[in-house]
Amino acid sequence: MRTLNLGILAHVDAGKTSLTERLLYIAGVIDEIGRVDHGTTQTDSLELERQRGITIKSAVVSFVIDDVTVNLIDTPGHPDFIAEVERVLSVLDGAVLVISAVKGVQAQTRVLMRTLQRLRIPTLIFVNKIDRGGANGDRVLQGISEKLTPAIVPTGSACDLGMRSAGFTPYGAADVAFTAGLADLLSDNDEAILAAYVDDETTVSYRRLRDELAAQTKQALVHPVFFGSAITGAGVDSLIAGITELLPAAEGDVDGLVSGTVFKVERGPNGEKIAYVRMFSGEVRMRDQLRFGRDEGKVTAIRVFERGSAVQRASVAAGQIAKLWGLGDVQIGDAIGTSGTSPERHYFAPPTLETVVVPGRADDKGALHLALTRLAEQDPLINLRQDDIRQELFVSLYGEVQKEVIQETLATEFDIDVGFRETTTICIERPVGTGAAVEILGKAPNPFLAGVGLRIDPAAADSGVELRLEIEVRSIPLYIYKAVEDFRKAIEDTVLKTLSEGLFGWQVTDCVVTMTHSGYSAPASTAGDFRKLTPLVLMSALKEGGTRVCEPIHRFHLAFPADTLGAILPVLARLHAVPETPAIHGWSGTLEGEVPAARMHELQQQLRGPT
């Protein structure tokens, strides 16, 4: 049986979770459709999700359509939980992007579509809520074409929009306008179809057009658009047919080397770690000694997602998604088995806000640190850090809703009441010049049995930190590190840890650190000597070169009635935004620009009316 790992993505409140419920109902996995507003949905299992009516954690459910097992992953739509979406992207074979027929293309819709296109993930578009008042299919199609991609093909027509009776009728071979438009779109990527259609359009069969539509959709070149309502079920059957026909379900290479990726980690009732793994090739069995990241562990239990929930099995094979027990030190992003999957990448901007978490009871400090460590396992981007001098715990945030969720989670799951200091912006430091320092073994004031020389140079923006070695192999204590790569990795880990707090207290990035000298005295020198000396030399080099504190900048896109531009520009000026030239189209306009991240929330609040 073929497997398709499918993501459901959308701006918040577009109807993702309702669509998931409808798909599960049609597939026979559930007997009754749950409702988000009633807290009875299959995938929103957390109490917080039920209370708030939003998805916070990604959830996996499975169902079968014909000969295809679909592992459906429902993701959060709220921008504060974009990290959950990011982790899912690496395991998807295809996606359904849900758009409201009432509200059309929204801010998060644009972010998601850009990322899906960049990763070339085959994507269908489902225009939901055609039964709601204000639904407008033509307006939504125009918005998709202008704001997302012109490479779209409506697969049918919607009728009675805005009414409970709203429905969807798929186009067929007899719809001349549809076949002509389809041939025109597909010919942009296939000259053979263009030549045949120009020569004699009757020679291009409808079957050939459908096959080419499937081929180009699977290559993420075109995006079929469906209309419907997750609440009434209108159009969902057509979407299901599109999922099986147009998205790339395949049989995995069970006989290949074991390769997979961990996209989610949670804790079981007894505190044990559970890893959610997408298998790309090979097979993992119970009691296998499995390599993950830089560690190994024995698999003690396997639950494979099949026909609804996770079912206990003796093995998990290529293409499947499973929960694995026994991998005690596993982390999100770890590669399973051979390194056939690319390392974890960040597709969205990291958090730009942070806050101090303060326990309500002083005696809870230790328990709070443990609880936040557990939460950081599930969401590494909260970037838990401790200020040892002030004994304060910091977490990174995307927004205020995420802070409220952390507070409620700590109260309900860990029985810890907390408060927060004022949310502040996370800045970074970038080197402004070259700095170098060296400590020679046996020469004062060096107290360690090691010698280290380092140079730090500025690098391109967003390039991160790179470590280079300009030393001879004979200067590396291989009786300690066994191999040059082990030594390099140990120094790199120390460098990254040291640069987490620069001259002004912020993380240092966008630089190249070069090791120019290494010395040791066998057998007295130890790894600890290098680990303790390296930070001292690195900070001396950093002081010589100097750093500049940089504030994060957000890019904005505004759509507004043309007559409100005069009210918008003074607001942007007060918030130190840098707008570009506005584009006016009749009664409406668009404006892009940049604004300091610290002012983004204020910008959204003040421009909510005129935009």
C-alpha positions in Angstrom: 0.0 0.0 0.0 1.2 3.5 -0.8 1.7 6.2 1.9 1.1 9.9 1.7 2.2 12.2 4.6 -0.1 15.2 4.2 0.0 18.5 6.0 -3.0 20.7 6.6 -1.9 24.4 6.8 -3.7 27.7 7.1 -4.1 31.1 8.7 -5.8 30.8 12.1 -9.6 30.2 11.9 -9.6 29.2 8.2 -11.0 25.8 9.1 -8.1 23.4 9.1 -9.1 21.3 12.1 -12.8 21.3 10.9 -11.5 20.0 7.5 -9.5 17.3 9.3 -12.6 16.2 11.2 -14.6 16.0 7.9 -11.8 13.9 6.2 -11.7 11.5 9.1 -15.5 11.2 9.1 -15.7 10.5 5.4 -12.9 7.9 5.7 -14.8 6.1 8.5 -12.2 6.8 11.2 -14.7 8.7 13.5 -18.5 8.2 13.8 -19.3 11.8 14.6 -17.7 15.1 13.5 -16.2 17.1 16.3 -16.4 20.8 16.5 -13.6 23.2 17.4 -16.0 25.5 19.3 -17.2 22.6 21.4 -13.7 21.2 22.1 -14.6 17.8 20.6 -12.2 17.5 17.7 -9.9 14.5 17.2 -6.6 16.4 16.7 -7.0 19.2 19.3 -6.5 16.9 22.3 -4.8 19.3 24.7 -7.1 20.9 27.2 -5.7 24.3 26.3 -6.6 23.7 22.6 -10.2 22.8 23.6 -10.5 25.8 25.8 -9.1 28.3 23.2 -10.5 26.7 20.0 -7.1 26.9 18.3 -4.5 24.3 17.4 -1.3 24.6 19.5 0.6 21.4 18.9 0.8 19.5 15.6 -1.2 16.2 15.7 -1.1 13.1 13.5 -4.1 11.0 12.5 -4.2 8.3 9.8 -6.9 7.0 7.4 -7.1 5.0 4.2 -8.4 6.2 0.8 -8.5 3.4 -1.8 -4.9 2.0 -1.8 -3.4 5.0 -0.1 -2.7 5.4 3.6 -2.8 9.1 4.4 -1.0 10.3 7.5 -2.6 13.6 8.1 -0.8 16.2 10.2 -3.0 19.1 11.5 -0.8 22.1 12.3 -1.3 25.4 14.2 -2.6 28.4 12.3 -1.7 31.0 14.9 1.6 32.8 14.1 2.8 32.4 17.7 3.1 28.6 17.1 4.8 28.8 13.7 7.6 26.6 15.1 5.2 23.7 15.2 4.6 24.1 11.5 8.3 24.4 10.7 9.0 21.0 12.3 6.3 19.3 10.2 7.5 20.6 6.8 10.5 18.3 6.7 8.3 15.2 6.8 5.6 16.1 4.3 5.0 14.6 0.9 2.2 17.1 0.1 0.0 19.7 1.6 -3.5 21.2 1.6 -3.5 25.0 2.1 -6.9 26.1 3.5 -8.1 29.6 2.7 -11.3 31.2 4.0 -13.8 32.0 1.2 -14.9 35.0 3.4 -11.5 36.5 4.4 -9.4 35.3 1.5 -5.6 35.4 1.5 -4.4 36.5 5.0 -1.0 37.2 6.4 -0.1 33.7 7.5 -1.4 32.3 4.2 1.3 34.2 2.4 4.1 33.1 4.7 3.0 29.5 4.4 2.7 29.5 0.7 6.1 31.1 0.2 7.6 28.4 2.3 5.8 25.6 0.6 6.9 26.9 -2.8 10.5 27.3 -1.6 10.6 23.7 -0.4 8.7 22.6 -3.6 6.1 20.7 -1.5 3.2 19.7 -3.8 0.2 21.8 -2.6 -3.5 21.7 -3.2 -5.6 24.8 -2.2 -9.0 24.3 -0.5 -11.2 27.4 -0.3 -13.3 26.7 2.7 -16.4 28.2 4.3 -18.3 28.7 1.0 -21.5 28.4 3.1 -20.7 31.5 5.2 -22.1 34.9 4.6 -19.7 37.1 2.7 -18.1 34.2 0.8 -16.8 35.3 -2.6 -15.1 32.8 -4.9 -14.0 35.2 -7.6 -12.4 37.6 -5.2 -10.6 34.8 -3.4 -9.2 33.4 -6.7 -8.0 36.8 -7.7 -6.3 37.2 -4.3 -4.6 33.8 -4.7 -3.4 34.7 -8.2 -2.1 38.1 -7.1 -0.8 37.4 -3.6 0.3 33.7 -3.7 0.9 32.4 -7.2 -0.7 32.7 -10.7 0.0 29.0 -11.3 -3.5 27.9 -10.1 -6.3 26.0 -11.8 -9.8 26.0 -10.4 -11.0 22.4 -10.6 -14.7 23.2 -10.5 -17.4 25.8 -9.8 -19.1 26.8 -6.5 -22.8 27.7 -6.4 -25.1 29.3 -3.8 -22.1 30.9 -2.0 -23.0 32.4 1.4 -25.9 29.9 1.8 -26.2 26.6 3.7 -26.9 25.0 0.3 -23.6 26.1 -1.2 -22.1 23.3 -3.3 -19.2 22.5 -5.6 -19.3 20.9 -9.0 -16.1 19.6 -10.5 -15.2 20.3 -14.1 -14.9 17.5 -16.6 -14.0 16.9 -20.2 -17.1 18.6 -21.5 -16.2 21.9 -19.9 -14.5 23.6 -22.9 -13.4 26.7 -21.0 -11.8 24.5 -18.3 -9.9 22.3 -20.7 -8.6 25.3 -22.7 -7.5 27.1 -19.5 -5.9 23.9 -18.2 -4.0 23.3 -21.5 -2.8 26.9 -21.4 -1.5 26.6 -17.9 0.2 23.3 -18.3 1.8 24.4 -21.6 3.9 26.9 -19.6 5.9 23.9 -18.3 5.5 21.4 -21.2 6.3 22.5 -24.7 4.9 19.2 -26.1 1.4 20.1 -24.9 1.8 23.6 -26.2 2.8 22.4 -29.7 0.1 19.8 -29.9 -2.6 22.2 -28.7 -1.6 24.9 -31.1 -1.4 22.5 -34.0 -4.8 20.8 -33.3 -6.4 21.2 -29.8 -8.6 18.1 -30.5 -5.5 15.9 -30.5 -4.8 16.7 -26.8 -7.1 14.3 -24.9 -8.7 15.1 -21.6 -6.9 12.1 -20.1 -3.5 13.5 -21.2 -4.4 16.8 -19.6 -5.3 15.2 -16.3 -2.1 13.1 -16.3 0.0 16.2 -17.0 -1.9 18.1 -14.3 -1.0 15.3 -11.8 2.6 15.3 -12.9 3.0 19.1 -12.6 1.2 19.2 -9.3 3.5 16.5 -7.9 6.4 18.7 -9.0 4.9 21.8 -7.2 4.6 23.6 -10.6 0.9 24.2 -10.4 -1.7 24.3 -7.7 -5.2 23.0 -8.2 -7.9 24.9 -6.3 -11.0 23.2 -4.7 -14.0 24.9 -3.1 -16.1 23.6 -0.3 -17.3 23.6 3.3 -15.8 21.5 6.0 -18.9 22.0 8.1 -21.5 20.9 5.5 -19.1 18.6 3.6 -19.7 20.3 0.3 -16.7 19.8 -2.1 -14.7 17.6 0.3 -15.3 14.4 -1.8 -13.7 16.2 -4.7 -10.8 17.3 -2.5 -10.2 13.7 -1.4 -10.2 12.6 -5.0 -7.7 15.3 -5.7 -5.5 14.2 -2.8 -5.2 10.6 -4.2 -4.9 11.6 -7.9 -2.7 14.7 -7.7 -0.3 14.3 -4.7 2.7 12.0 -4.7 1.8 8.9 -2.6 4.5 6.3 -3.0 5.8 3.0 -1.6 8.9 3.5 0.5 12.2 1.6 0.1 11.8 -0.9 2.9 15.0 -2.7 1.9 17.2 0.5 2.0 19.3 1.8 4.8 17.4 3.0 7.9 16.8 6.7 7.5 14.3 9.0 9.1 13.8 12.3 11.0 12.4 13.2 14.4 9.8 16.0 14.0 8.1 16.0 17.5 9.0 14.9 21.0 6.7 14.5 23.9 6.7 13.0 27.4 4.6 10.0 28.4 2.7 9.6 31.7 5.8 8.2 33.4 8.1 10.9 32.1 9.6 8.9 29.3 10.5 10.5 26.0 8.4 9.6 22.9 9.8 10.5 19.5 7.6 11.1 16.5 9.5 9.8 13.5 9.0 9.9 9.7 10.8 7.0 8.1 12.2 7.7 4.6 13.8 4.3 4.0 14.6 1.0 5.7 12.7 -0.5 8.7 13.1 -0.1 12.4 12.2 -3.1 14.7 11.6 -3.5 18.4 14.8 -3.9 20.3 16.9 -2.4 17.4 19.9 -0.5 18.5 19.2 2.8 16.7 21.5 5.7 16.0 19.9 9.2 16.3 21.8 12.4 16.1 25.1 11.7 17.9 23.6 9.1 20.2 22.3 5.6 20.2 19.5 3.9 22.0 17.5 0.7 22.0 13.9 0.9 20.7 11.6 -0.4 23.5 8.2 0.2 21.9 6.7 1.2 18.5 3.3 2.7 17.7 2.6 3.2 14.0 -0.2 5.6 12.8 -2.8 3.4 11.1 -6.5 4.0 10.5 -7.0 6.8 13.0 -4.5 6.6 15.9 -1.2 5.1 16.7 -1.3 1.2 16.9 1.3 -0.9 18.6 3.5 -2.7 16.1 6.7 -4.7 16.0 8.3 -2.5 13.3 7.9 0.7 11.3 8.9 0.9 7.7 9.8 3.5 5.0 7.0 6.1 4.4 5.3 5.5 7.7 5.1 7.8 10.8 5.5 6.2 14.2 6.0 7.0 17.9 9.2 5.4 19.3 10.1 4.8 22.9 13.6 4.1 24.3 15.6 6.9 22.8 16.3 8.8 26.0 18.4 11.7 24.7 16.5 12.2 21.4 15.8 15.7 20.3 13.6 17.4 17.6 15.5 17.5 14.3 17.6 14.4 15.0 18.3 12.2 12.0 17.4 8.5 12.5 19.9 5.9 11.2 22.0 7.0 8.3 22.4 10.6 7.5 20.2 10.4 4.4 18.0 13.3 5.6 19.3 16.9 5.6 20.0 18.5 8.9 17.3 20.5 10.6 16.7 23.8 8.8 14.8 26.9 9.8 12.2 28.0 7.3 10.7 30.8 9.3 12.3 33.6 11.2 13.3 32.7 14.8 11.5 34.3 17.8 12.4 38.0 18.3 10.9 38.5 21.7 11.9 37.2 25.2 10.6 37.5 28.7 11.7 36.5 32.2 9.6 33.7 33.9 9.1 34.4 37.6 7.7 31.7 39.9 4.9 32.7 42.2 6.5 30.8 45.0 10.3 31.2 45.6 10.5 27.5 46.5 9.4 26.6 42.9 12.6 27.8 41.3 14.1 24.4 40.9 10.8 22.9 39.7 10.3 25.7 37.3 13.6 25.2 35.6 12.8 21.4 35.2 9.4 22.2 33.8 10.7 24.7 31.3 13.4 22.3 30.3 10.6 19.7 29.5 8.8 22.4 27.5 12.0 23.2 25.6 12.2 19.6 24.6 8.9 20.0 22.8 9.7 23.4 21.4 13.5 24.1 21.2 12.9 27.6 19.8 11.7 28.9 23.3 15.5 28.8 23.8 15.5 28.5 27.6 18.4 30.2 29.2 19.5 31.2 32.7 21.2 34.3 33.9 23.5 32.9 36.6 24.2 36.3 38.1 20.6 37.4 38.5 19.3 33.8 38.8 16.6 34.5 36.2 15.1 32.2 33.6 14.5 33.6 30.1 12.3 32.1 27.3 12.0 33.3 23.7 8.6 34.0 22.2 6.8 34.7 19.0 4.0 36.6 20.7 1.8 37.3 23.7 -0.5 34.3 23.1 2.4 31.9 23.3 3.3 33.5 26.7 -0.2 32.9 28.0 -0.1 29.2 26.8 3.2 28.7 28.6 1.7 30.1 31.8 -1.4 27.9 31.6 0.7 24.8 30.7 2.9 25.3 33.7 -0.1 25.7 36.0 -2.1 22.8 34.7 0.6 20.2 33.9 3.2 21.1 36.5 1.2 22.9 39.2 3.5 25.9 39.1 2.1 29.4 39.1 4.2 31.9 37.3 4.3 35.5 36.2 6.3 37.3 33.5 8.4 40.4 33.3 7.8 42.8 30.4 8.4 41.3 27.0 11.6 42.7 25.4 13.2 42.4 22.0 15.9 39.8 21.3 18.9 41.6 19.8 22.1 40.0 18.4 25.7 41.1 18.2 27.8 41.1 15.0 31.6 41.6 14.9 32.6 44.9 13.3 36.3 44.1 12.8 38.9 41.4 13.1 40.2 40.4 16.5 42.8 37.9 17.5 44.2 36.5 20.7 46.5 33.6 21.8 47.6 31.9 25.0 50.8 29.9 24.8 51.2 26.7 26.9 53.6 27.4 29.8 53.6 31.2 29.4 52.0 33.5 32.0 49.2 34.3 32.6 48.0 31.1 31.0 47.1 28.7 33.9 46.0 25.8 31.8 48.0 22.9 30.2 46.9 23.9 26.7 47.7 26.5 24.1 44.9 28.2 22.1 45.0 30.9 19.4 41.8 32.3 17.8 40.9 34.9 15.2 37.4 36.2 14.7 36.3 37.9 11.5 33.0 39.4 10.4 30.9 37.3 7.9 27.9 37.9 5.7 24.5 38.6 7.4 22.5 35.5 8.4 25.6 33.2 7.8 25.8 32.1 11.4 29.0 31.0 13.0 31.7 29.0 11.2 34.8 27.4 12.8 37.9 26.8 10.7 41.2 25.1 11.7 44.5 26.6 10.6 46.7 24.4 12.7 48.8 21.3 12.0 47.5 17.9 12.9 50.5 17.3 15.2 49.4 20.1 17.4 46.1 18.3 18.2 46.1 15.9 21.2 44.8 12.9 19.4 45.3 10.7 22.5 42.4 12.7 23.9 40.1 13.3 20.9 40.9 10.2 18.8 40.3 12.1 15.5 40.7 15.6 14.2 36.9 15.9 13.6 36.3 15.1 17.3 38.7 17.9 18.3 37.1 20.3 15.9 33.6 19.4 17.2 34.7 19.9 20.8 36.2 23.4 20.0 33.1 24.3 18.0 30.7 23.4 20.8 32.8 25.6 23.2 32.9 28.5 20.7 29.1 28.4 20.1 28.4 28.3 23.9 30.8 31.2 24.5 29.3 33.3 21.7 25.8 32.8 23.2 26.6 35.9 25.3 28.8 38.6 23.7 30.3 41.9 24.8 26.8 43.4 25.4 25.1 40.3 26.6 23.5 39.2 23.3 24.3 36.2 21.1 27.1 36.8 18.7 26.6 35.6 15.1 27.6 36.1 11.5 31.3 35.5 12.0 34.1 33.1 11.2 36.2 31.9 14.1 39.6 30.5 13.0 41.9 28.5 15.3 45.4 29.7 14.6 47.3 27.9 17.4 47.0 24.7 19.5 49.4 23.3 22.0 49.5 20.5 24.5 51.7 18.5 26.8 51.2 14.8 26.7 49.9 13.1 28.8 49.1 15.9 31.2 46.9 18.0 29.0 43.2 17.2 29.2 40.0 18.1 27.3 39.1 20.3 30.2 42.2 22.5 29.6 41.0 23.3 26.1 37.4 23.7 27.2 38.3 26.2 29.9 40.9 28.2 27.9 39.0 28.6 24.7 36.3 30.9 26.0 39.0 33.2 27.6 40.9 33.5 24.3 37.8 33.9 22.2 36.4 36.8 24.4 39.8 38.5 24.2 39.7 38.3 20.4 36.1 39.5 20.4 37.0 42.6 22.5 39.8 43.5 20.1 37.5 43.3 17.1 34.5 44.8 18.7 30.8 44.1 18.1 27.7 46.0 17.2 24.2 45.4 18.7 21.6 44.8 16.0 17.8 44.9 16.5 15.6 42.5 14.6 13.6 44.0 11.7 10.2 42.7 10.5 8.9 43.2 7.0 5.3 44.2 6.6 2.7 44.1 3.9 -0.4 46.3 4.2 -3.6 46.2 2.1 -5.7 49.3 2.7 -8.5 51.4 1.2 -6.9 54.1 -0.9 -8.5 57.0 1.1 -6.8 55.8 4.3 -3.2 56.3 3.2 -3.0 59.7 4.8 -3.9 58.2 8.2 -1.4 55.3 7.8 1.8 57.1 7.0 2.0 59.1 10.3 1.5 55.9 12.2 4.4 54.3 10.4 6.6 57.3 11.1 5.8 57.3 14.8 6.8 53.6 14.9 10.1 54.2 13.1 8.9 52.1 10.1 10.5 52.5 6.7 7.8 52.2 4.1 8.4 51.7 0.4 6.4 53.5 -2.4 2.7 52.6 -2.1 0.9 51.0 -5.0 -2.6 52.3 -5.5 -5.1 50.3 -7.6 -8.4 52.2 -7.9 -10.1 52.2 -4.5 -7.4 50.0 -2.8 -3.7 50.0 -2.3 -0.8 48.0 -0.9 2.3 49.1 0.9 5.4 47.2 2.0 8.3 48.1 4.2 10.3 47.4 7.4 9.6 48.1 11.0 11.6 47.3 14.2 10.4 44.0 15.7 9.7 45.7 19.0 7.1 47.9 17.3 5.4 45.1 15.2 2.6 44.3 17.8 1.9 48.1 18.1 1.8 48.4 14.3 -0.8 45.6 14.1 -2.9 47.2 16.8 -2.9 50.8 15.5 -3.5 49.8 11.8 -6.2 47.3 12.4 -8.9 49.8 11.6 -7.6 51.5 8.4 -6.1 48.4 6.8 
